[in-house]
Structure formats: C-alpha cells, structure tokens
Amino acid sequence: MSTILVKNAKMRGSEELCNLFIKDGVFAEIGPGVSPEADEVIDAAGKLVSAPFCDPHLHLDAVLSVGKPRYNMSGTLIEGINIWGERMVGLTKETIKQNARDVIKWEVANGSMFLRTHADATNTSGVVVDALLEVREEMKDLCDLQIVAFPQECIFTFPEAPALMEEAMKKGCDVVGGLPYMEYSPEDGLRDVKFVFDLAEKYGAMIDIHCDENTDDQSRYIEAMTRETLVRGMQGRVTASHTTAMHNYNNDYAFKLMGFLKKAEMNMITNPFANSCLQNRTDGYPRHRGHTRVDELLANGINVCIGSDDIMDPWYPMGKGSPLAGAYLLMNYAQLSGYSQVSQLIDMITCNSAKTMRLEGYGLKVGNPANMIILDAESEFDAIRLQSECLYVIRKGKVISRTEPARRTVVFDGKEEQIDFKLTEKNL
C-alpha cells in the first residue's frame, strides 16, 4: 500500500500547522516535525483538516424521488407519507439502489464517510431492506453504511409488521427503529417503544427511533424511551431522532426531561432541512421554530448531532448530501451563532455523530484508520460560513475524492478580477 504525507495541515483546536503521515492505511505519525519520504505528498497549505463527516440520519430508499408520483404541495409530513405509499407501488429494487448509490457519492464528495440510513422494513415485499443491504456491500469502499430497520407503516397498524421488523434484523440490519407517535393510539405508541427495545436486546443492536416528530406538546414518547434505556441498562446505545415536539413542551417538564436524558446517555439527532420545512405548518403566526431544543440539550451535556434526513424526496425537495449545509442552516434557525457554538456545530457532524453511531477508531490519531478530509477553509468559522468544498477525502489511506475549487472572476472597469470569498478571521 502506498504512503501519503499530508503537510501544512490546520487541525481543529490548534494554531500550529502539522503534518500527517499515512502508512498501511493508518495514521503512522502526526506532528509539526513529521516529514518522512512518501509516495504521494499533499500540501494542505494551511487548510482545515478533520476526521470525516458522519451523516447519522438518512432515508436512502426515498432519495431523488421528489415529484414522483406527485409533488408534496402542502409541505406536510402527512402528505409526504401518503406520497411515499403511492410511490412504493411498483417501485423496483434497482431504482432504489441506483438513487441510493448516487446520493452516497454526493455524500462522499461532501466529506461524509459514515452514514446511517433508515430502510422501510414494513414494506411487505422486503424490497427496500434487500436493496439497501446490497448497496451497503457494493459501496463499502467509499463508506460505512449502517441500516436501520424502520417501520414506515408502524409496528401495530397491521398484523404482519412485527414479523417483518424481525425479518429485517435477521437479514442484517444494524439498528432497530420505531415510529411511536404515528401508531393508532397512545397505548400502541408505548408498545412500539417496548417492542423496539425488546428486538434490539434480542439482536444486540442499537436503537434509533423517530420520536415525537410533530408539534404536539403532549407527544412524549421520548420519556418512554429514556425510561426503557435506564431500566434495561442500555446507556449510550439509544438514539432519539427529531423530537421536534420538545420545542413546544412547557419549560418545567423540559428541564426535568433533560436530566433524565443526560442520565440515560441518550443520543439526539436533529434534522435541520426537514424539521424546518415540515414542522409547525399549522401554527399560523406567530410560528414556532420546527426543531428540538438543540442549545439547551448541548448546554446540559447531552450528545446532539445533525442528520440530512431527506434529500429530494416527498418530505423535502432540496438537498445535496452536505453536512456543512445542514450545520449552516441549523446555525441560523436554532440561533447557534455564538463563537463557541460554531465549533459545536462542527462537532455535531463529526465526533458527536461518531459517538451516536458507536464508531471505533474514529479521529485523527496515530494508530487509527487513515480516514480524513481537507476542507477549502482555514477555520471552522469559514468552513460553515462558506459551506466549504471538500478538497480531498481520504479513506483507509487512499484518496477516494478530489474537488477542484471554483474560480470566480468579475469584470470591473474593463479588467478581470478574481473573487475570493475566503476571508479568514485574521482579515477581520
């Protein structure tokens, strides 16, 4: 295997430039004085290097389906679900696979190497789970893909669903998902949560439940999840995705809940694109912000990360698989513009997400697999401000993606002038 020397790299949390030497697919040496002979030398030229981005919440079975069979004109979660049911009629495995492969390539080019996708496990044909299991194997040289057995049609809305969920785990899904707030009754919602925990215990799997993805201040399945986590001793293995209802909880209840979440070592995923677009559609004005209490969760030491969720599908018509774009959006509408919060936003698409996915050997450390990215920015601030291009993606010591940054010129007084948006903090 060839060797690579990445020199003049700006690492997070350090002002001093350093070099990273990669040998046999791992980081062999890291430091300012490291300069061994290498087969390939990459001059980072002061650009920011990082462990790869992680996107812990995707629906790769639905990507690139916007407008098929029809567009979501109301922009609501419910209409999106109805459209998905219509699309599933006659949907082929190859269509799912091709769209998923295309978006995985987008994600990789944008710096993501570790992905988690939900797969519609309650589709009676089994085609969705089968397709994404095949994609996981086919794309393993570009990314690690975790698959969640997700009950798109809920677990207790028709008799076959529980068996279909277990069949998905037998086939090789990594994570058990749930959808308690969409069950027919509150009692079935609680059964949904317990079923997910039982199945996860049986298969030694992680848990990632779509939880309280609504604006109902009485939707509180997050509390049931926390209780099961603590009683069963599953701290650190459980994730609650969305939890947008938390935005509308009364503050006394939210304060109590966060104490429980901290004790349970719960992982939380906010999905800025879909949450901002789908939620609080019926508010009128003034209109609440459609996201969970990100700033308060972080302040209470709870692990929060950012997912892309939907990319050009019935629930969200936009997207390009960019975690930096998600961080930029969340900075604005969750009001995370404090200087230290900008660094937290980067954590939410790197180490926080890696913790949620329980990744081993993650990070720029000697002995770890040589997985890294080089961004076209000199600081975390600029990386988010510019939603920077990812110049290099290196996986297990091999360059798998390169991006040439755009060159922009304007004509002013008859002369061409190159425009550079990358004003660093030193210029301010």
Stockholm file with secondary structure:
# STOCKHOLM 1.0

chainA/1-428         MSTILVKNAKMRGSEELCNLFIKDGVFAEIGPGVSPEADEVIDAAGKLVSAPFCDPHLHLDAVLSVGKPRYNMSGTLIEGINIWGERMVGLTKETIKQNARDVIKWEVANGSMFLRTHADATNTSGVVVDALLEVREEMKDLCDLQIVAFPQECIFTFPEAPALMEEAMKKGCDVVGGLPYMEYSPEDGLRDVKFVFDLAEKYGAMIDIHCDENTDDQSRYIEAMTRETLVRGMQGRVTASHTTAMHNYNNDYAFKLMGFLKKAEMNMITNPFANSCLQNRTDGYPRHRGHTRVDELLANGINVCIGSDDIMDPWYPMGKGSPLAGAYLLMNYAQLSGYSQVSQLIDMITCNSAKTMRLEGYGLKVGNPANMIILDAESEFDAIRLQSECLYVIRKGKVISRTEPARRTVVFDGKEEQIDFKLTEKNL
#=GR chainA/1-428 SS CCCEEEEEEEETTCSSCEEEEEETTEEEEEETTCCCCCSEEEECTTCEEESCEEEEEECTTTTTCTTSSCCCSSCCHHHHHHHHHHHTTTCCHHHHHHHHHHHHHHHHHTTEEEEEEEEETTCTTCHHHHHHHHHHHHTTTTCEEEEEEECTTCSSSSTTHHHHHHHHHHHTCSEECCCGGGSSSHHHHHHHHHHHHHHHHHHTCEEEEEECCSSCTTCCHHHHHHHHHHHHTCTTSEEEEECGGGGGSCHHHHHHHHHHHHHTTCEEEECHHHHHHHTTTTCCSSCCCSSCCHHHHHHTTCEEEECCBCSSSSSCSCCCSCHHHHHHHHHHHTTCCSHHHHHHHHHHTTHHHHHHTTCSSCSSCTTSBCCEEEESCSSHHHHHHTTCCEEEEEETTEEEEECCCCCEEEEETTEEEEECCCCCGGGC
#=GC SS_cons         CCCEEEEEEEETTCSSCEEEEEETTEEEEEETTCCCCCSEEEECTTCEEESCEEEEEECTTTTTCTTSSCCCSSCCHHHHHHHHHHHTTTCCHHHHHHHHHHHHHHHHHTTEEEEEEEEETTCTTCHHHHHHHHHHHHTTTTCEEEEEEECTTCSSSSTTHHHHHHHHHHHTCSEECCCGGGSSSHHHHHHHHHHHHHHHHHHTCEEEEEECCSSCTTCCHHHHHHHHHHHHTCTTSEEEEECGGGGGSCHHHHHHHHHHHHHTTCEEEECHHHHHHHTTTTCCSSCCCSSCCHHHHHHTTCEEEECCBCSSSSSCSCCCSCHHHHHHHHHHHTTCCSHHHHHHHHHHTTHHHHHHTTCSSCSSCTTSBCCEEEESCSSHHHHHHTTCCEEEEEETTEEEEECCCCCEEEEETTEEEEECCCCCGGGC
//
